[in-house]
Amino acid sequence: MKSKPTLSRRQFIGAAGGIASAAAIASLPFDATAKGPRPKRERAAVDRADFSQETRKLDVLVIGGGMAGLFAAVKAHDSGAKVLVVSKGRVGSSGLTPFAKGIFSYDKHTATMSIDQFVDKVSESAIQTNNPVFTRQLAEHSYARVQELKQWGFFDSPLLNQGFMRPIDERNIPVEERIMITHLLKQQGRIVGASGFSLDENKIIHYHAKSVILCTGSGGFKPSGFPVCDLTHDGTIMAYKVGAKVTGKEWNDGHPGSAENSGSSYDNWHGQVEEKPSITSITINHHLGVDLNYQGYMLGGPVTMGPPGRGGKMAQGGPLIPEAFRMTTPPPPPKQGLLRTLISGKGHSGPPGMGGEQVGGSSAGMAIHKAEGIVPINEQGLSTLPGLYAAGDALGSYMSGGIYTQIGSSLAGSAVQGAIAGAAAAKDSLNIALNIEVPKSYADTVAKEILAPLSRNRGFSPAWVTQVLQGIMIPNFVLYIKKERMMQAALAYVEELREHHVPMLLANDLHSLRLAHETENMIITAEMKLKASIMRTESRCSHYRLDCPDIDFENWQAWINIYQDEAGKMQLEKQAFNKWPAFS
């Protein structure tokens, strides 16, 4: 047999050019090849001239209305700061929060291991990619946070808004919902607030704050079958643009979806949406990596979830699972109340992807919980920029490393980190004599950038550009089972989208204005994911490279941080596992 020819980056782009060109032509709002005068674009439904600007002044601004945002706001208020919560959605009802039904609690009275043993076991499962400072923090503080949630009625209803709003209303903490924050405000090297626009009114709001806490969650490429479609890495990219370091972009969440009704987020959660939250105890695992993606790549479909042998033939090789965490027997049935035990008369239970034939890509663009986000310089979630904190999935804490190790730790980690960041940000804001004014000219420039998509008469719709991005990034052989030549080819497309299509994104109403900003954030994230995945020349946890299949303990005992240089170029650096980042 003749050897198969290799496909160069140039050949890859050229081969796909016809398809891309056809799609681009199809996206035009008129026949670009027709003779005669071209029709003019209709006047935008929303005119940028109709927007007003408002200003708020406070001590601590909390961006995000999930679990991290809740505790950040409460603890900042209880520490004496004037606090405001701003959220793109409804508090307790947007992002991943409504789907997080298990919360971990380390109860020292019933724990099966000490905190030291817990930290060591997580580190073993994470193959040393976790930050033990944040792992220990989870165990030390989770019980107290769960007790507060009990008092607030968090466990009384599957709908979390009421339980979230009880402590906020009791403290009269102001909340502004359906506001999309697009910019962090920076003066004299410090973050001094944020700006965004209302999704319901023609209004731009500038929040002037002494400290800002990003509780904006993670993000994805708006995949079908998983509830991350309103999470688009907004906080991460805002912080990156003003000079903060971000991390964790090479890791991947491997949540599969059911082959039946694969595009339905509701169906993929198998009734878990209707369950009341419950408490989980110590169950350290090695979960949500890309081992199923490897099986699908090597053998084709269908792929079934379960221990070796249950799904028939298994491909050799693939992502390494530490011996102590290899599943050799079926998982135990869930406890009553933790997961629904009878769904639609089929007797099927469990979280997304449990049971039946599976499809991948249902969480495409999302990394393992707590493994990506803003780089912290200390255990309080302070970023590399003064005045900017992060918590929860917006903080690259590596609480569990590059793999998901403890069921319920994501929600608990968000509560713990939010509380700690809230208290620290309040102390920061109250203990400094700071009164940096935001010049009107600066605010006007930010407002102009926010509304730029409304001012364009020609360009590309965010929905179409997002579809192109999904077609580039979501394939199994690009995002999950990686090799450099395919990632380089995909990177060429993504860089084209960033360089040419982002400056031409169009909007004609408030919804499409939101989509325009979200699309840009996803494109920058895609560039980060590809460059970090190319840089990490090994395979470990949820990062797997077919051309570098082994763990490299000599060269890769490090995380990858990403930042902009003075010229605005994306740069990548290593940060050793046992060190905090360089900070001046």
N, C-alpha and C positions, 0 to 999 in steps of 0.2 A: 504494500500500500504506500502511496505517496504521502509524505508528511503534509499536514494542513498548512496553508500559508498563514503567516501571522498578519494581523490587521493593525496597520499603523494608525496613529491619531488622525493624520490627514485623510487617510482612506476611510476611516470611520465617519468623519464629518462629511466627507464627500458622498458616501453611500447614502447617508440619511438626508442629504440636502434636498433631494426631490420631495420627500415627505414633508420636511420642514417648510419648504417653499410653498407647497400646496396648502399646508395648514395656515401659513401666514397670509396667503392670498384669500383663503376662505374667511379669515378673520376681518378683512377690510369691510367697512360699512358701505362700499359702493364698488362698481365695476371699474377697477383701476385701468383696464385696458381699453375702455370705451372711448370713442372720440367725442369731442364737444366739451362744453364747460362741466367741470366737476361740481356736484351738488355740495353746498355748504353744510357744515355740521350745524344742527339746530342748537340754539342757545341753551346753555346748561340749565337744568331745572333749578339748580342752586348757583347763585352768582357770588363770587368771592367778595364783591363789594357790599353784599348784604350782611356780612359777618360783623358782630360786635366783639369787643375784647373786655374781659373782666379779670380782676386780680384778687387773689386770696392771700392773706398773710398768716402764718402759723409757725409753730416750733417744729413739729414732726409731720411729714406727709407720708402716709402709707399708701402705696400703689398696689392694688389687688385686693379682692374680697374673698379669698379662700381661707384655709385654715391658718396659714402663716400670717396673712393679713389681719385676721381676727385677733390672734394673740399679740401681734406687734402693736396694734392699736390699743388694746386693753392695757398692756403692760407699760406702754409709753404714757398713756393717760394716768395710770396709777402711780407713775413716777413723777407726776407733776407737770407734764408737758401739754401744751395746746395741740391737739391732734385732729387730723382730718383724714378720712378714708375715701379714696377715689377708685372706682372699679369700672372696667369696660362692660361688665355684665351686672347681674344681680348678686348681692352678697350672699354667699353660701349656695348659690344656684348656678354658677357658671364654671367654665374650665373643667378640671377633673374632680372637683370637690364632691359633686352629687354622687359620683360613682365609687368613692372611697368608703367602703362599708366596714372595713376592719381597721382598728387602731391598736397598735402595740403598747403594752404597759409592762414595764419591768417591776414586778412586785417582789421586794426582797423577802417577804414572808413566805412566798410560795415558789420562788425561782428555783429552777433545777441546776443552776450554776451561778457562780459569783460574777460580778461585773467584769473582773479581770478575765475570767474564763470566757465570758460572752464576747468581749472585745477580741480576744485571741482567736476565737472560733470564727467570727466574722472576717477577720484578717486572713484566715486560712481559706475560707470560701472565696474571698475576693482576690486571692493570689497577690496579696499585699498592696492592692490598688486603693484600699480605703485609707482615709485619714482617721487614725484611732482617737484623735481628740474629739471629733464629732460623733464617732461610734460610741464612745464612753458617755458623751453628753446626752445621747439618746436614752441610754439605760438609766442614767442618774436622774433625769428630769421627766421622763414619760409618765410615770405614775401620778405625779402632782398635776400634770396637764389633764390627764384623764379624769381625775377627781373634780377638777373645775368644770370640765365638759358635762359631767353628770349633774352638777348643780345647775347648769344652764339649760338642761333639758335636751342636750344633743342626742341622747340615745332613745328619746321618746317618739321620734317620728322619722320616716324615711326622707322627708323633706327637711333640709337643714337650715333654711333661711330663718325660721323662727328661733331655733336654738342659737344661731349665730347672732341674731339681732338683740336677744335678751340682754347680754352684758353690754352691748353697744348702746342700747336705749337707756339702760339703767345709769350709764355714765354720761349720757347726752353727747356722745361723740358724733359729730356731723359726718354724714355719708353722702357722697355724690356718685350716683350710678349712671351707667351708659355714657361714660366719658372715656374717650380713647386718648391716652397719653402717648405722645409721639416724640417728645424731646425732653431731655434733662437739661436744666439750666446750670451753667458753669461760669463762675466769676472768680478771678484771682486764684485759680487752681482748685477751687472748692465747689462742690455741688450745692446750689442754693435754691433748688426748686425744680419744677417741671411744668411743661405746657402740653395742652391737648385740646380736643374739640368735642363738643356734644354730639351725640348720635341722634338727637331729637330736635335740636334748635341750631340756628345759624350763630354759633357762639364759640369763641376761643377763650380758654381760661388759662391764666398764668398763676401757678401756685408758688409763692415765695416761702421757702422753708429753710430752717437752720440745718435740718437733717432730713434725708429722704430714705425710706426703706422700700426696696423693690421686693414685692411678694407676687410677682407676675407669672409664676409658674414656669413651665418648660415650653414646649411647642412641637409642632410637626409640620408636615407638608399638606395639611388638610386631607388626610387619607380617609377613605371610607371604612366603616366598621369599627371605629374607635372614637371616643368623645374628645378629640383634641382639635376639633375644627375651629374653635375660637382661640386657641393657644398657638401663637405664631412667633414666639421668641421675642416679643416686643421689648421686654425689659433688658434682655441680654444685648440686643442690637442698639438700643438707646444708650446703654452704658458704654458699649464698645465705641460708639461714634464720638463720645466726649472724652475718651482716653482710658477707660477702665480695662483691665485685663479680664478675659473670659476663658473658660476651660471646658474640657470634656466632650468635645464635638465628635470624637472618633467612636464613642460608645453608641450602642443601639439597643433600644427596647425591642425584644423579640416577640411581643404579644401576637399570637396568631388570631385569626378569626374563623368562625364556622363557614364552611363552604356553602352551606345552605343560608340564603339571605346574607351573603357575605358583606354587602354594602350597608347593612342596617346596624347602626350602633346599638340601638335598643335590643334587637334580637341577639346580638353577639354577647350581651351581658346576661342573658338567660335568667331574667327576673330579678337580678341583683339590685336593680334600680329601686324596686319596691320594698327592699329589706330595710329594717332599722339597723343603724350601725351597731357593731359589737366589738368586744375586746379580744385581742389575740395575745397569747403567751409566747414563750421562747420556742421557735421552730426554725432554726437556722438552716437555710437551703442554698442552692446555687441555681437561681431561677431567671427566666426571661432573657436568656442569652439567644444565640442564633444557631443552636444545634439543629432545630427543625428546618431552618432555612438551608443549612448544609445538606440535610437529607433530601430536601426537595430539589436542590441544585444537582446533586449527584445521581439521584434515582428518578427524579420526576414525581409527579403526583399520582395518587393522592398520598398525603402525609397524615398520620394519626398521632394524637398526643398520648404519651404514656411511657412507661419504662421500656428498656430494651426487650425486644421479643414480642411485645404486644402489637406492634405495628407491622409485623412481618419482617421482610428483609431490611437490614440496616447497613448503610454505607460505612466503610472503615475510615478511620481518621476523623478529621473535623475538629471543632473546638474542644479543648481540654476541659473536662469536668474533674476537679480533684476527687480522688478515690473515696474520701469520706462522705462525699455528697452525691455520689452516683445513685440514681433511683433504680433499684433492682426489683422492687415490689410495687404493686399499685398503690397510689396515695390513699390514705385513710378517708373514709367518708366524712364530709364536713359536719361539724356540730350543728344541731338544730338551732336556727336563728342566725348563724354566721352566714350561711349560703342557702338559698332556697333549694329544697330537696325534691320538689316535684314541679316541673315546668311544662306547661302546655300539654299535660297528660303523657309526656314522653319519659318521665322519670329522669330527666337530665338535669344535672346541677353543676355548679362550679363557676369560676370566673371566666373571662373571655378565653376562648380557645380550648376549654376543657371538654374532651369527648368529641367523637365523630371525626369526619374528614375536615382538614384545615386548609386555609389559605394564608399566605403571608402578607406583609405590608400594611396590616391594619393599624399600626402605630408608627408608620414611616416618618422619619424626621425627629422622633423623640428618643432621647437617650434614657438610660437607666435612671430612675428617680434619684435625685441628689448628686448625680454624677456629672452634671453640666451646669453652666451658669457663671455667675460672677466669681472671680477669684477672691477668696478672703485672705486677709493678712493676719487675722486672729480668730479666736473661737467665738467672738461676738458677731461675726458676719460683716465686719467692716471691709470695704473694698479697697482697691489701690488708690481710690480718690477720696480725700477727706469729705465728710458729710454724706457719703453714700454707703448704705448698708443693704444687705440682701438676706433673704431667708427662704426656707422651703425649696421648692424645685427651681427657684430663680438663683439659688446660691450653689456654686460648684463646690460643695463641702466634701464630697466623696465619703459621705457617712457610711455607705455600704460598698464603696468602690465601684468598679466597672461591671458589677453584676448585682441582681436583687437578692439579698440574703435573708431578710426577715419579713414575713408576712405582716402587714400592718405598720411597718416601720416608716413608710412614706408619709402617711398621715400624721403619725406621732412625731416624726422628725420635723415636719412643718410646724406643728404646735410648739415643740421645744425651741426650735431656732427662731420662730417668730417672737416668742416671749423674751428670749435673750436679746435679740436685736432691738426689740422695742424699748426695753429698759436701757440698753446702751445708747441708743439714739437719743432718748429723752435726756439722759445725763449729759451727753455731748452737747445738745442744744441749750441746756440750762446752765452749763458751766463755762460757756465761752461768751466773751463780749463781742458779739458779731452782729453787724448791721450792714451787710453788704447790699447795696441797692442794685437792682436789675435795671440797667438803662432802657429807656423807652425804645431807642434805636435797635437794641438787641432783641427786645420783645417783638418789635415789628418785623425784624428779619425772620425770627422763628415763625411768626404768624404767616409770613409769605411762603415759607417752606412748607408749612402744613397745608396750605390751600393751593399749592402749585398744580396738582393734578386737575383742579377745577378751571384753571386758566388756559389750558391747552386746547387747541382746536383740532389737532390731529395727533394720532398716536396709537396706543394699544390698550385694550381693556384689561384690567387686572385679572379677570376670570380667565381670559385666554392665556395670558402669560403664566398664570398659576398652573394651568393644564400642561403647558409646555414644560414647566419645571418638574411637575409630577412625572411626566413621561421620561425625563432625564434621570431623576433621582430614585424613583421607587423600584425599578427593576431589581430583582434579587441579586443579579450579578454586578450591580453597581454599589448598592447601599449596604448589603449584608455579607455576601460572599465576595470579597474584594480582591482585586489584583490591579497593579499600578496602571497598566495600559488602558484598562477600561475607565479607571478613575480620572486619568489624564484626559481621555476623550470627553468624559462627562464634564470635567472642569472647563474645557474650552467652551462648551455650550453655556454653562452657568456664568462664566465671565462675560460672555456676549450679552446675556440677559442683564447683568449688572451694569455693564458699560453703556449699552445702547437702548435697552428696553425700559429699564427703570426710569431714566430721565424723560421717557415719553409715555408714562402711564397716565391714563385718562380717567376722569371722574366727572359725573354730572349730577350727583346727589350725595347726601351724607353717607349712605351705605357704600357706594362705590368709592368714596373718599377713604373710608375705613379699609376697604379691600386693597386700595392702592398702597397704603402704608404697610398693610400686612404682607402683601406680595413682595415688597422690597425687603422686609425683614426675613422672609423665608429664603429669598435668593442669597442674601449675605450669609445666612446660616448654612445654606447648601455649599457655598464656597468654603466656609470654615470646616465643614464636615469632610469634604473631599481632601483639603490640604492637610488636615490633621491625620486623616486615615492614610494618606500617602507618606507622611512623615514617620508614623509609628510602624517601623519595619519589623513587626512581630505580630503574633496572635495571642490574645489574652482576654479572658472573660467574654464580653459581648462585642469585642473587636476581633474579626477573623479575616486573615488574608491568605488566600489560596497560594500566593507566591512567597509568603513568609509564614508558614504554618506553625512555627514553634515559638515558645516563650523565650525571650532574650533577657535573662537576668543580669547580664553584664552591662548592656547598653540602655535598657529600658525600665530601670527602677525609677521612673519619673512620670509625671503628668505633663500634658502639653497645654501651655497657655498661649493665647492669641491676643494681639493688640495692634493698634495703628501706630506707625511711626510718624515722625514730624511731617513727612510728605503725604500722609494719608494712606500709605500702603499697608497691606495686611502682613504682619510678621508673626512667626511662631517661635516659641522657646521651650526648653525643658525646665521643669521644676522638680527637683528631687523629692521622692516620697516623704522623706523625713525632715523636710525644711518648709518654712513659710516663704512666700515669694519675696524677692528683693523689693524694697519699698523705701522711698525717701520722702 
